[in-house]
Each structure stands twice: as C-alpha cells, then as structure tokens.
Amino acid sequence: MLGPDGKGKADMKKIRPNLLFILIVLVMVTACSSFSPAETPEPEVATSASDFSPIVSATGVVIPVDWATLSMTIPGVVEEVLVSEDVLVSVDQVLIRLEGKEQLLAALAAAQLELASARLSLNELNKNTELLAAQALQELDSSQKALEDLLSSEMREANALQAIADAEKAVDSAERRLRILASTADQADIDAAKAQVVLARDALDKANEDFEPYASKSEENLVRANLLARQANAQQAYDAAVRKLNALLSSGNELDIAVAEAELASAQARLLDARREYERAQQGPDRGDVELLQAQINIAQREYEVYSQGPDPDDLAVAEARLANAQAQLDAAESALNDLELLAPFEGNVSEIFVHPSEWVNVGQPVLLLADINHLQVETTDLSEIDLAQVKIGDSAIITFDALPDVVVGGVVTRIAPKATEGAGVNYPVTIELDEIPDQLRWGMTAFVDIEVGE
C-alpha cells in the first residue's frame, strides 16, 4: 500500500520505531557539545534498551462503532423514502416504505376474522359439550325413573288407570260436541229468539237516544246517571238475545259433523288402548319395554361419561388446529405488513441512500447506509502477522491523522480479528477505541497507529 508521498508503508513502519531512539541520541550529542574544553565532563549514564517500550506501527481507517448497510426483507416497489442523507434518525424510525399496504391490510382483516371465528368455534365446542353432558344426564335420570316405574306394579297400574280416565274424558267431550253439532233447534224457538233480538235492539236504540243529550256533559247528576245505567242494561239485554239466537242457529254442517265423528272415533280407540294397557300392566312389565329402557340408560350413561370429560378428542384437535392456523395466518399477515417498512435498527445518521421512489428493489439489495458517526473508532488495514503476534487486547496506542496533523489521540486495543483480510500480504484488522473524538474527525479518514506492546 502506498502512502501520500508514494513510498511504501512497509518502509515507514521500519523507520517509525527508531525515531524515538534517534531523537534521544541527538539530544545527548547536543548536550555534550555544549561543554567547553576546559570543563570536566560529567560521566555519561548508559542508556538501556529496557527504558524504551517497543512500538508496533500500522496504518488504519476511521470507522463508526455501529454502522450497517440496510436492505428490504421482501421485494417490491419503493413507495416513499422518508429520510434524507445526513439526517439523524432514532431507533425504529421508518426509513423507507414499499407499495402494497392496502392489499396486506385486507389480508390482515381476513386473518383477524378467521382467528375470531376459530376462537368462537372452540368456545362453542366446549359449551356444547357441557350442554350435551347435561342432556345425557337428564336422559339417564328420565330413563332410570321410567324403568323403575315400569318394574313397579303399583305404578304401572296407576299410570294405566290414569290413561283410562283421560281417554274416557276425551270420549265424553267428543260425544258432547257431536251431539251439539247434530242437534236442530225448533223453528218456534228460533222465531221467538229473533223477535227478542228485535225488541232488545229497539230498547238499546231508545236508551242511546235518550242519553245522547247528556253524553257531552261532564258534570254528574241523577238524571244522567239513571240514563247511563239504562243504556248499559239495554246493551246487556241485546247481547244476551243475540247469543241465544246464535246458539239456536248453530247447528253443524256436514263437514263439522264428520270431523266431530272422527275425533270421537279416535278418542274411543285411545280408550280401548288404555284399557288393554291396564290389562298388560296387571300381568307385569313387557320384556321389550324393559330392554329398550335399559338400552337407553346405557347409551345415556356412555354419552354422559364421554361429554363430562370434555369435547371429543378428534373434534377438539380439529378446532385447536384451526385456531393455531388462524393465529399463524394473522402473524404472517402482520409480518408481511411490517416488512413493507424499513426501520432504523439503531440511532444514527443516514450516510447514503441508494434507491428512489417508484424503483423496484430486491431482497438483500442495499437501499440505505446508516452509521452512528458520533462514536468513531480506528481499524488497522496493514498490520502484519509478525507485528500482530506482539499485540494483545488492552494495549495502549497513539493515533495521528493525515487530515488533522496537529491532533494526537490516545486509544486502547479492543478487538483483534481472528482471520486475516484478503489482499496483498497477511494482515489482521485490529480495532482501537479512541479516548476522545476530535471535532473534525470523519468516517473514512486515514489514521496512523503506534501500539505500545510488551517485550
């Protein structure tokens, strides 16, 4: 590597360790020449090589402690660049945004809906299981009670007698309805009822007519009260006359009579079945009925045992898998939406922007360079393997800069690269932390490093 004057840096490295020694010798020679010939010179003190700290020199470059070339995690078209170069940004600040937000918001809403539906299905499965367990227990109790009643002769006969009584009552009701529909009223009675309706109507009209002058008066008096009572009595008499006439005229037609006859036949059939059931009840329970109830008890018992332990394992597995898939879809939708935006991983300055709005970018393509330029360090570029063998973490260093000739800064070795860099020679980067950051120091400036190493 060539220096600013075109000479090789390797030559400079050979010269720099000897500068301090030459300077000391020159000072001593000057001091000796200042004595006059007449003066007796003081005895010289031998200078030992152990009084000097060995120095390893190297060229370096100023770099930030934190810097990164950022890229997008998904391909797309740049919608907006939200920062400009040299701007200081904070952690998680949005730097660049890609197009496609609307579609991903729709996908996110669909994923949220599916997640809510999956949760509801799982909750309903658990609730339905509790309901099915309660229904199974109710069926078990009902079947056991029915079996007990069936096996009890007293209860069988009592139920059978009650069924006979109910059937007899239904037969009586059906017979009475049929008689009413089939009966025909006498014409003389019908005529008399019609005349009574006419008379009652006339009396009601007369009462309404007499009361009409007093209807709009709010004050109460004896005449108005008497007329109001007369009007009410006339209305009741008329209603009664109409009901009587309707009763005389309400003989059924052929269709009504046929329906009533069918209802009577059905009631009589139920009565016959009830009497036969009573006879069977006296003989003991039917084996088929007992076995049927026992089977119902067994089924109800099994269902209760299954549902009381929770949902069916297969149904539960499907519901939980659906919920997990819905959550994964929601996470993916949120991640895809977040991937549209490039966020600052740390606080720093935007050093360079490589893309523009409406430009297509690929995954991994550099889009922005971010660096913390307030915290700089020096990294050597030509420290050979021979010199590196003498350097260790914590060694002190003196750093100077081409661009800042009057600036000298102390530092400490904080990192030694485990692998040599590629290029001419075998060189290892060594990082030096600066004791202070000069005001004019910039990223990329050339630095010269003298590292004090032990024997």
Secondary structure, DSSP 8 states (H G I E B T S, - for coil): -B-TTS-BHHHHHHHHHHHHHHHHHHHHHHHHHTS-TTS---------GGGS--EEEEEEEEEESSEEEEE-SS-EEEEEE---TT-EE-TT-EEEEES-HHHHHHHHHHHHHHHHHHHHHHHHHHHHHHHHHHHHHHHHHHHHHHHHHHH-HHHHHHHHHHHHHHHHHHHHHHHHHHHHHH----HHHHHHHHHHHHHHHHHHHHHHHHHGGGTT--S--HHHHHHHHHHHHHHHHHHHHHHHHHHHH----HHHHHHHHHHHHHHHHHHHHHHHHHHHHHH---HHHHHHHHHHHHHHHHHHHHHHT-S-HHHHHHHHHHHHHHHHHHHHHHHHHHTTEEE-SSSEEEEEE---TT-EE-TT-EEEEEE-TTSEEEEES--BHHHHTT--TT-EEEEEESS-TT-EEEEEEEEE-SS-BSSSS-B--EEEEESS--TT--TT-EEEEEEE---
